């Protein structure tokens, strides 16, 4: 089927506006392929350092003929999503030997968890951890020892950071290797009920901890459809992860088969084979559009309106919120996964999962089917479901009908004609909303503002019974330049209880919300942010605000003259215990706005002329 005109238009628009920066990026990675020495061209001392600790792989590395795979891992054993990666390096090395290759752990990257830091000072380090991960990935890959990269990462900032770092070495093929979600435990909906009961004083701390422990109960990613699991869908939509590999639980024999196959494919697509597929070439404007389409069709995390702007820039591509919004207007919502429904990702996979979604989107002309991926067959290969035939990984066509229509539907019977995310505009600037997570009757609210500079103040006002019955909470000075753009998810139980009681409430913030947040109508990522004197800094208690997710409007019902004449509020002093925040002062001071990726590092490619001059100066050809 021919591509939908909107998909063609947005793809062409990205290609055209990125013509110069993409050309510079491709020239840079092409030059790196020619100028970067392979292992056998390294100085003997350099090379000896590179394989001194490799034990049984040392002869192959010394000979320099076998493809050598660099493993970049986010393993730690505190976080459930990353704990499964512990034994992966040894398994990968054995799998590499079996296909005539070698593998080395190139380096590790930090992996923090927003679920642990919600409402805590550590959340102010969360967003910038993505940029630290990108830099750590670059350090891991800078040794000129590797022919391809295997990225072991799965959660919120980890995958975008790995992508940005890998794209800096875009001449290397890169395969992402997931760890899988934990098995289903206490349902996400039941967990939220206990959270709301606790917020209203009807449940004890013991009740709450028991519910949380029954929900987050085993190694693997959390089962809700937040940023981590959105990452997995987007990686498949771009063809950087094996088809159908995202939602196979740790310990399942199929999980091991996928890891073996990831190693085999990585070895096959190096320059030493006949099927060279560098990530910098694979991740083009079509792949980015596919990722956006998949995000919107599944109701994925709003965090990716920041992360994938940044990822695109790392590949020389310029993507805007208007691109997301235009695509959302033609891509329907095909899945209901918590927080957009009751199902978890295990149930989503059982209903047909990514294969069903991609088959529908490709059939409707809403995804590019001609992109090059890490496997032969392009995106059509991602419309099949995996299974084991003995020890062999095989694929079957996904069923033509959903196995659970309350979770997954075809284009002809979509849950909503509009994708999961909307760009909101008005006299308070630009912001984003997630209508797919909010019931239609709650998507429009007109109410007075309650303005706070710290989410904890709102909770205190509630305890003092000082909040109006209906209100819109304005939580400002939460942007990237103010305090690192922490998530405001800790407010959701409180606001959810009010919503359950029939009160009309909403949230407006220049901060972020968790990918797990839903139910409460919200306008997030407001730009310009308050610390830069944005209009949100001029809102006062009692101002009537209108938030309409369907009409894509956020306005203060105050005259332009009065709003402009007000003195912007000043940011609060950080004060308190530092807990690492001081180390990120440079990141805050240099962060770009949210719609430019909230980047605190440079991802701009060198100019072609500068690059060629550098190569010639180094004696390259």
C-alpha positions as CSV (number, residue, x, y, z in Angstrom):
1,X,0.0,0.0,0.0
2,X,1.2,3.5,-0.8
3,X,2.3,5.7,2.1
4,X,-0.2,8.0,3.7
5,X,0.3,11.6,2.4
6,X,1.0,12.9,6.0
7,X,3.8,10.4,6.5
8,X,5.3,11.3,3.2
9,X,5.0,15.0,4.0
10,X,6.5,14.8,7.5
11,X,9.4,12.5,6.3
12,X,10.1,14.9,3.4
13,X,10.0,17.9,5.8
14,X,12.5,16.3,8.1
15,X,14.8,15.3,5.2
16,X,14.7,18.8,3.7
17,X,15.3,20.7,6.9
18,X,18.1,18.2,7.8
19,X,19.8,18.2,4.5
20,X,23.0,20.0,5.5
21,X,23.3,18.5,9.0
22,X,22.6,14.9,7.8
23,X,25.1,15.3,5.0
24,X,27.7,16.4,7.5
25,X,26.9,13.5,9.8
26,X,27.2,10.9,7.0
27,X,30.5,12.4,5.8
28,X,31.8,12.1,9.3
29,X,30.9,8.4,9.8
30,X,32.1,7.6,6.2
31,X,35.4,9.2,7.1
32,X,35.6,7.4,10.4
33,X,35.2,4.1,8.6
34,X,38.2,4.9,6.4
35,X,40.3,6.7,9.0
36,X,39.7,4.6,12.1
37,X,42.3,1.9,12.3
38,X,41.2,-1.7,12.6
39,X,42.8,-3.7,15.4
40,X,45.5,-5.1,13.1
41,X,46.5,-1.6,12.1
42,X,47.0,-0.5,15.7
43,X,50.4,0.1,17.2
44,X,51.5,-3.2,18.8
45,X,51.6,-1.7,22.2
46,X,48.0,-0.4,21.7
47,X,46.8,-3.7,20.5
48,X,48.5,-5.7,23.3
49,X,46.8,-3.5,25.9
50,X,43.5,-4.2,24.1
51,X,43.6,-8.0,24.4
52,X,45.9,-8.6,27.5
53,X,43.0,-9.7,29.7
54,X,41.0,-11.7,27.1
55,X,42.3,-15.1,28.0
56,X,40.9,-17.7,25.5
57,X,40.0,-15.1,22.9
58,X,43.5,-13.6,22.9
59,X,44.7,-15.7,19.9
60,X,41.8,-14.6,17.7
61,X,42.1,-11.0,18.8
62,X,45.9,-11.1,18.1
63,X,45.3,-12.5,14.6
64,X,42.8,-9.7,14.0
65,X,40.7,-11.6,11.5
66,X,37.5,-12.4,13.4
67,X,34.8,-9.7,14.0
68,X,35.2,-8.3,17.5
69,X,31.9,-7.2,19.2
70,X,32.0,-4.4,21.8
71,X,29.5,-5.0,24.6
72,X,28.2,-1.8,26.3
73,X,26.2,-2.8,29.4
74,X,23.9,-1.1,31.8
75,X,24.0,-4.0,34.3
76,X,23.5,-3.5,37.9
77,X,21.8,-5.7,40.4
78,X,19.8,-3.1,42.3
79,X,17.3,-2.5,39.4
80,X,15.1,-5.2,38.3
81,X,15.3,-4.3,34.5
82,X,19.1,-4.5,34.5
83,X,19.7,-7.4,36.9
84,X,19.1,-10.0,34.1
85,X,22.1,-8.6,32.2
86,X,24.6,-10.0,34.8
87,X,25.4,-13.2,33.0
88,X,25.1,-11.8,29.5
89,X,28.7,-11.0,28.8
90,X,29.9,-14.6,29.3
91,X,27.0,-15.9,27.3
92,X,27.6,-13.4,24.5
93,X,31.3,-14.3,24.4
94,X,30.5,-18.0,24.1
95,X,27.9,-17.2,21.4
96,X,30.4,-15.1,19.5
97,X,33.0,-17.9,19.5
98,X,30.3,-20.3,18.1
99,X,30.0,-18.1,15.0
100,X,33.7,-17.3,14.5
101,X,33.7,-14.0,16.3
102,X,34.9,-12.5,19.6
103,X,33.3,-10.2,22.1
104,X,34.6,-7.9,24.9
105,X,32.9,-5.8,27.4
106,X,33.8,-2.3,26.1
107,X,32.4,-0.5,29.1
108,X,29.5,0.1,31.4
109,X,27.0,2.9,31.6
110,X,25.0,4.1,34.7
111,X,21.4,3.0,34.9
112,X,19.3,4.9,37.4
113,X,15.6,4.2,38.0
114,X,13.0,6.9,38.1
115,X,10.8,4.5,40.0
116,X,13.3,4.7,42.9
117,X,13.9,8.4,42.7
118,X,10.3,9.6,42.2
119,X,9.7,12.6,44.5
120,X,13.3,12.5,45.7
121,X,16.3,14.8,45.1
122,X,17.9,12.1,42.9
123,X,15.1,12.7,40.3
124,X,16.9,16.0,39.4
125,X,19.8,13.9,38.0
126,X,17.5,11.7,36.0
127,X,17.2,13.4,32.6
128,X,20.9,14.3,32.4
129,X,21.9,10.7,33.2
130,X,20.9,10.2,29.5
131,X,23.7,12.5,28.4
132,X,26.2,10.9,30.8
133,X,25.2,7.5,29.3
134,X,25.9,8.9,25.8
135,X,29.3,10.1,26.9
136,X,30.1,6.8,28.7
137,X,29.1,4.9,25.5
138,X,31.5,7.0,23.5
139,X,34.3,6.3,26.0
140,X,33.6,2.6,25.7
141,X,33.8,2.6,21.9
142,X,36.8,4.9,21.5
143,X,39.4,2.2,21.6
144,X,39.3,1.2,17.9
145,X,39.0,-2.4,19.0
146,X,35.5,-3.1,17.8
147,X,33.7,-4.0,14.5
148,X,30.2,-3.8,15.9
149,X,28.4,-2.8,19.1
150,X,26.0,-4.8,21.3
151,X,24.0,-2.5,23.6
152,X,22.6,-4.0,26.7
153,X,20.1,-1.4,27.9
154,X,16.3,-1.2,28.3
155,X,15.0,1.6,30.6
156,X,14.1,5.2,30.5
157,X,17.2,7.2,29.8
158,X,19.5,4.3,29.1
159,X,18.3,3.4,25.6
160,X,18.3,7.0,24.3
161,X,21.7,7.6,25.9
162,X,23.1,4.4,24.3
163,X,21.6,5.5,20.9
164,X,23.2,8.9,21.1
165,X,26.6,7.4,22.1
166,X,26.4,4.7,19.4
167,X,25.5,7.3,16.7
168,X,28.7,9.1,17.6
169,X,30.3,5.9,16.3
170,X,27.8,5.6,13.5
171,X,30.2,3.7,11.2
172,X,29.8,0.7,13.6
173,X,26.8,-1.7,13.2
174,X,24.8,-1.7,16.4
175,X,22.4,-4.3,17.8
176,X,20.3,-3.7,20.9
177,X,19.9,-6.7,23.2
178,X,16.8,-6.6,25.5
179,X,16.5,-8.4,28.8
180,X,12.7,-8.7,28.8
181,X,9.9,-7.8,31.2
182,X,9.2,-9.5,34.6
183,X,6.3,-11.9,34.6
184,X,2.9,-10.3,35.5
185,X,2.3,-9.7,39.2
186,X,-0.3,-7.6,41.0
187,X,-2.0,-5.7,38.2
188,X,-1.0,-2.1,37.6
189,X,-4.6,-1.0,38.1
190,X,-4.8,-2.8,41.5
191,X,-1.5,-1.2,42.6
192,X,-2.8,2.3,41.8
193,X,-5.9,1.7,43.8
194,X,-3.8,0.9,46.9
195,X,-1.6,4.0,46.1
196,X,-4.8,6.2,46.0
197,X,-6.1,4.6,49.2
198,X,-2.8,5.4,50.9
199,X,-2.9,9.0,49.6
200,X,-6.4,9.4,51.1
201,X,-5.4,7.8,54.5
202,X,-7.3,4.6,53.9
203,X,-4.3,2.2,53.6
204,X,-1.2,1.8,55.8
205,X,2.4,1.9,54.8
206,X,2.5,-1.8,55.2
207,X,-0.5,-2.2,52.8
208,X,1.3,0.1,50.3
209,X,4.6,-1.7,50.5
210,X,2.9,-5.1,50.1
211,X,1.1,-3.9,47.0
212,X,4.2,-2.4,45.5
213,X,6.3,-5.5,46.2
214,X,3.6,-7.7,44.6
215,X,3.7,-5.5,41.5
216,X,7.5,-5.1,41.2
217,X,8.4,-8.6,42.2
218,X,11.0,-10.2,39.9
219,X,14.0,-9.5,37.6
220,X,12.9,-7.8,34.4
221,X,11.4,-4.5,33.3
222,X,8.2,-3.2,35.0
223,X,5.2,-4.5,33.2
224,X,3.4,-1.1,32.6
225,X,3.8,0.7,29.3
226,X,6.1,3.4,30.4
227,X,9.3,4.8,28.9
228,X,11.3,1.6,29.3
229,X,8.8,-0.6,27.4
230,X,8.2,2.2,24.9
231,X,11.9,2.1,24.2
232,X,11.6,-1.5,23.2
233,X,8.8,-0.9,20.7
234,X,10.6,2.1,19.2
235,X,13.8,0.1,18.8
236,X,11.9,-2.6,16.8
237,X,10.1,0.1,14.8
238,X,13.6,1.4,13.7
239,X,14.9,-2.1,13.0
240,X,17.7,-1.9,15.6
241,X,16.5,-4.8,17.8
242,X,15.5,-8.3,16.6
243,X,11.8,-8.7,15.6
244,X,9.6,-9.8,18.4
245,X,12.4,-9.8,21.0
246,X,11.1,-7.1,23.3
247,X,8.7,-8.8,25.5
248,X,10.1,-12.2,26.2
249,X,10.5,-12.8,30.0
250,X,14.0,-13.4,31.5
251,X,14.7,-17.1,31.9
252,X,12.5,-18.1,29.0
253,X,14.5,-20.3,26.6
254,X,13.3,-18.0,23.8
255,X,15.2,-15.1,25.5
256,X,18.5,-17.0,25.3
257,X,17.8,-17.8,21.6
258,X,17.3,-14.1,20.9
259,X,20.5,-13.2,22.5
260,X,22.4,-15.8,20.5
261,X,20.8,-14.5,17.3
262,X,21.6,-10.9,18.2
263,X,25.3,-11.9,18.5
264,X,25.1,-13.7,15.1
265,X,23.5,-10.8,13.3
266,X,26.0,-8.3,14.8
267,X,28.9,-10.5,13.5
268,X,27.2,-10.8,10.1
269,X,26.8,-7.0,9.5
270,X,30.3,-5.8,10.1
271,X,32.7,-4.7,7.4
272,X,34.3,-8.1,7.5
273,X,31.2,-9.7,6.0
274,X,29.2,-8.9,2.9
275,X,26.3,-7.3,4.6
276,X,27.7,-4.1,6.2
277,X,24.9,-2.2,8.1
278,X,26.2,0.7,10.2
279,X,23.8,2.3,12.6
280,X,24.4,5.8,11.3
281,X,23.0,4.7,7.9
282,X,20.1,2.6,9.3
283,X,18.8,5.4,11.5
284,X,17.6,7.8,8.9
285,X,14.6,10.1,8.7
286,X,12.3,7.1,7.7
287,X,13.4,5.1,10.8
288,X,12.7,8.1,13.1
289,X,9.3,8.6,11.6
290,X,8.6,4.9,12.1
291,X,9.5,5.3,15.7
292,X,7.2,8.2,16.2
293,X,4.3,6.4,14.5
294,X,4.9,3.3,16.7
295,X,5.0,5.5,19.8
296,X,1.7,7.2,18.9
297,X,-0.1,4.1,17.8
298,X,0.6,2.3,21.1
299,X,0.1,5.3,23.4
300,X,3.7,5.3,24.5
301,X,5.7,7.6,26.9
302,X,5.6,11.4,26.5
303,X,9.3,11.3,27.5
304,X,10.1,10.4,24.0
305,X,9.0,13.7,22.7
306,X,12.3,14.9,24.3
307,X,14.5,11.8,23.9
308,X,13.8,11.2,20.2
309,X,14.4,14.8,19.3
310,X,17.8,14.3,20.9
311,X,18.4,11.0,19.2
312,X,17.5,12.4,15.8
313,X,19.9,15.3,16.3
314,X,22.7,12.8,17.1
315,X,22.1,11.4,13.6
316,X,22.1,14.8,12.0
317,X,18.3,14.9,11.8
318,X,16.1,17.8,12.9
319,X,12.8,16.7,14.4
320,X,10.2,19.0,16.0
321,X,7.1,18.6,18.2
322,X,5.1,19.7,15.2
323,X,6.2,16.5,13.4
324,X,4.9,14.5,16.4
325,X,1.6,16.4,16.3
326,X,1.1,16.1,12.6
327,X,1.6,12.3,12.7
328,X,-0.6,12.0,15.8
329,X,-3.5,13.4,13.8
330,X,-3.5,10.5,11.3
331,X,-2.2,7.6,13.4
332,X,-4.9,6.0,15.4
333,X,-4.5,4.4,18.8
334,X,-4.3,0.6,18.4
335,X,-3.5,-0.6,21.9
336,X,-4.7,-0.2,25.4
337,X,-1.8,-0.9,27.8
338,X,-1.5,0.5,31.3
339,X,-1.6,3.5,31.9
340,X,-3.8,3.8,28.8
341,X,-5.8,0.6,29.7
342,X,-5.7,-2.3,32.1
343,X,-3.4,-4.7,30.3
344,X,0.3,-5.0,30.9
345,X,3.1,-5.6,28.3
346,X,3.0,-9.4,28.7
347,X,-0.7,-9.4,27.9
348,X,0.0,-7.0,25.0
349,X,2.6,-9.4,23.6
350,X,0.2,-12.4,24.0
351,X,-2.5,-10.5,22.1
352,X,-0.2,-10.1,19.1
353,X,2.2,-7.4,20.3
354,X,4.5,-5.4,18.0
355,X,4.1,-7.8,15.1
356,X,0.3,-7.1,15.0
357,X,0.8,-3.3,15.4
358,X,3.5,-3.1,12.7
359,X,1.5,-5.3,10.3
360,X,-1.5,-3.0,10.7
361,X,0.5,0.2,10.3
362,X,2.4,-1.0,7.3
363,X,-0.8,-2.2,5.7
364,X,-2.4,1.2,6.3
365,X,0.6,3.1,4.7
366,X,1.5,4.6,8.1
367,X,5.0,3.2,8.4
368,X,8.0,3.0,6.0
369,X,8.5,-0.6,4.9
370,X,11.6,0.1,2.8
371,X,14.0,1.0,5.6
372,X,17.1,-1.1,6.1
373,X,17.2,-3.0,9.4
374,X,19.6,-5.2,11.2
375,X,17.9,-8.2,9.6
376,X,17.1,-9.0,6.0
377,X,13.6,-8.2,4.8
378,X,13.2,-4.7,6.3
379,X,10.1,-3.9,8.3
380,X,8.1,-6.8,6.9
381,X,10.3,-9.1,8.9
382,X,8.9,-7.4,12.0
383,X,5.4,-8.6,11.3
384,X,6.1,-12.2,12.3
385,X,6.0,-13.8,15.8
386,X,8.9,-15.7,17.2
387,X,8.9,-19.3,18.6
388,X,11.4,-22.0,19.2
389,X,11.6,-25.1,17.0
390,X,13.8,-27.2,19.2
391,X,16.7,-24.9,19.7
392,X,16.1,-22.9,16.5
393,X,14.5,-19.5,16.5
394,X,11.8,-19.4,13.9
395,X,9.1,-16.9,12.9
396,X,5.4,-17.3,11.9
397,X,3.1,-14.7,10.5
398,X,1.1,-12.9,13.2
399,X,-2.6,-13.8,13.2
400,X,-4.9,-11.5,11.2
401,X,-7.1,-10.9,14.2
402,X,-6.2,-9.7,17.7
403,X,-6.2,-12.4,20.4
404,X,-7.7,-9.8,22.8
405,X,-9.6,-6.9,21.3
406,X,-9.8,-5.1,24.6
407,X,-6.0,-4.8,24.4
408,X,-5.1,-4.7,20.7
409,X,-7.2,-3.7,17.6
410,X,-6.8,-3.3,13.9
411,X,-6.8,0.0,12.1
412,X,-10.4,-0.6,11.1
413,X,-11.5,-0.7,14.7
414,X,-9.0,1.6,16.5
415,X,-9.6,2.7,20.1
416,X,-9.2,6.3,19.1
417,X,-8.7,8.0,15.7
418,X,-6.0,10.3,17.3
419,X,-2.6,9.1,18.4
420,X,-1.5,9.2,22.0
421,X,0.1,12.7,22.2
422,X,-1.0,16.2,21.4
423,X,0.9,19.5,21.0
424,X,-0.9,22.2,23.1
425,X,-0.6,25.9,22.3
426,X,-1.8,29.1,23.8
427,X,-0.6,32.2,25.7
428,X,1.4,30.1,28.2
429,X,3.6,28.7,25.4
430,X,3.8,25.2,23.9
431,X,3.4,22.0,25.8
432,X,2.4,18.4,25.4
433,X,-0.6,16.3,26.6
434,X,-1.5,12.7,26.5
435,X,-5.2,12.4,25.6
436,X,-4.9,8.6,25.2
437,X,-4.4,8.2,28.9
438,X,-7.3,10.4,30.0
439,X,-11.0,9.6,29.8
440,X,-12.9,11.8,27.3
441,X,-15.0,13.5,30.1
442,X,-11.8,14.7,31.8
443,X,-9.9,16.1,28.8
444,X,-11.3,19.6,29.2
445,X,-11.1,21.6,32.4
446,X,-11.5,25.3,33.2
447,X,-10.5,26.1,36.7
448,X,-8.5,28.5,38.9
449,X,-4.7,28.1,39.1
450,X,-2.9,26.9,42.3
451,X,0.7,27.9,41.7
452,X,3.6,26.1,43.5
453,X,7.3,25.9,42.8
454,X,7.6,22.5,44.5
455,X,5.2,19.5,44.3
456,X,5.6,19.0,48.1
457,X,3.9,22.3,48.7
458,X,0.8,21.1,46.9
459,X,0.6,18.1,49.2
460,X,1.0,20.3,52.2
461,X,-1.9,22.6,51.0
462,X,-4.0,19.5,50.6
463,X,-3.2,18.4,54.2
464,X,-4.2,21.9,55.4
465,X,-7.5,21.6,53.4
466,X,-6.4,24.8,51.6
467,X,-7.1,23.7,48.0
468,X,-10.2,24.8,46.0
469,X,-12.6,22.0,45.1
470,X,-11.6,22.4,41.4
471,X,-8.2,23.7,40.4
472,X,-5.3,23.4,38.0
473,X,-2.0,22.8,39.7
474,X,0.8,24.9,38.1
475,X,4.1,23.3,39.2
476,X,6.8,25.5,37.8
477,X,10.6,25.8,37.8
478,X,10.8,22.2,37.0
479,X,12.4,22.5,33.5
480,X,15.8,21.3,32.4
481,X,17.6,24.6,33.1
482,X,15.9,25.0,36.5
483,X,16.5,21.7,38.2
484,X,17.0,19.0,35.6
485,X,13.4,18.5,34.6
486,X,12.3,15.9,37.2
487,X,9.1,13.9,36.8
488,X,6.1,14.9,38.8
489,X,4.6,11.4,39.0
490,X,4.5,11.6,42.8
491,X,1.5,13.9,42.5
492,X,-0.6,11.4,40.6
493,X,-2.0,9.4,43.5
494,X,-3.2,12.7,45.2
495,X,-4.7,14.2,42.1
496,X,-6.1,10.8,41.2
497,X,-8.0,10.6,44.5
498,X,-9.5,14.0,43.9
499,X,-10.6,13.0,40.4
500,X,-12.2,9.9,41.8
501,X,-14.1,12.1,44.3
502,X,-15.7,14.0,41.4
503,X,-13.4,17.0,41.6
504,X,-12.1,18.7,38.5
505,X,-8.3,18.8,38.7
506,X,-5.4,19.0,36.3
507,X,-1.6,19.6,36.2
508,X,0.4,22.1,34.2
509,X,4.2,22.0,34.5
510,X,7.5,22.7,32.7
511,X,8.7,19.4,34.2
512,X,8.0,15.9,33.0
513,X,5.6,13.2,33.9
514,X,6.5,9.5,34.2
515,X,5.7,7.3,31.2
516,X,3.5,5.5,33.7
517,X,1.4,8.5,34.4
518,X,-2.2,8.7,33.2
519,X,-5.7,9.5,34.2
520,X,-5.1,13.1,35.3
521,X,-5.3,15.7,32.5
522,X,-1.9,17.3,32.2
523,X,0.1,19.8,30.1
524,X,3.8,19.0,30.5
525,X,7.1,20.2,29.1
526,X,5.8,23.8,29.0
527,X,8.2,26.0,27.1
528,X,9.6,28.5,27.5
529,X,10.3,27.2,31.0
530,X,9.7,29.4,34.0
531,X,13.4,29.9,34.8
532,X,13.8,31.5,31.4
533,X,11.0,34.0,32.1
534,X,8.4,32.0,30.2
535,X,4.7,33.0,30.6
536,X,4.2,30.1,33.1
537,X,6.3,32.3,35.5
538,X,3.6,35.0,35.3
539,X,0.7,32.8,36.3
540,X,-0.8,33.8,39.7
541,X,-3.0,31.9,42.1
542,X,-6.6,32.3,41.1
543,X,-6.0,32.9,37.4
544,X,-8.6,31.0,35.4
545,X,-6.9,28.5,33.1
546,X,-8.3,26.4,30.3
547,X,-6.8,23.0,29.4
548,X,-8.4,21.2,26.6
549,X,-6.6,18.1,25.4
550,X,-8.9,17.4,22.4
551,X,-8.8,21.0,21.2
552,X,-5.0,21.1,21.9
553,X,-5.2,24.3,24.0
554,X,-3.6,25.6,27.1
555,X,-4.4,29.2,28.0
556,X,-4.6,31.6,30.9
557,X,-7.7,33.6,30.7
558,X,-5.8,36.8,31.4
559,X,-5.4,39.6,28.9
560,X,-2.2,39.7,26.9
561,X,-1.4,43.2,28.4
562,X,-1.8,42.1,32.0
563,X,0.1,38.8,31.5
564,X,3.0,40.6,29.8
565,X,3.0,43.4,32.4
566,X,3.5,41.0,35.4
567,X,7.0,40.5,36.8
568,X,8.1,36.9,36.3
569,X,8.5,34.9,39.5
570,X,12.0,34.0,40.5
571,X,13.2,30.5,41.0
572,X,13.5,29.1,44.5
573,X,16.9,28.6,45.9
574,X,17.9,24.9,45.8
575,X,19.2,24.8,49.3
576,X,19.1,21.6,51.3
577,X,21.4,18.6,50.9
578,X,23.2,18.6,47.6
579,X,23.2,14.8,46.9
580,X,25.1,15.2,43.6
581,X,23.1,18.1,42.2
582,X,26.1,20.4,42.2
583,X,27.9,18.1,39.8
584,X,25.2,18.8,37.2
585,X,25.3,22.6,37.4
586,X,27.0,22.7,34.1
587,X,24.3,20.5,32.5
588,X,21.5,22.7,33.8
589,X,23.2,25.9,32.6
590,X,23.8,24.6,29.1
591,X,20.6,22.5,28.6
592,X,18.6,23.2,25.4
593,X,14.8,23.6,25.7
594,X,12.7,20.5,25.9
595,X,11.6,20.7,22.3
596,X,15.2,20.7,21.3
597,X,15.9,17.5,23.3
598,X,16.9,19.1,26.6
599,X,20.5,18.3,25.6
600,X,23.4,19.3,27.9
601,X,26.0,17.9,25.5
602,X,27.0,18.6,22.0
603,X,25.7,16.2,19.3
604,X,26.3,18.4,16.3
605,X,28.6,16.8,13.6
606,X,31.8,18.5,12.4
607,X,31.5,20.3,9.1
608,X,32.6,18.2,6.1
609,X,35.5,20.5,5.4
610,X,36.7,20.5,9.0
611,X,36.5,16.7,9.1
612,X,38.5,16.2,5.8
613,X,41.1,18.6,7.1
614,X,41.5,16.7,10.3
615,X,41.8,13.3,8.5
616,X,44.5,14.7,6.1
617,X,46.4,16.2,9.1
618,X,46.4,12.8,10.7
619,X,47.8,11.2,7.5
620,X,44.6,9.5,6.5
621,X,43.4,9.0,2.9
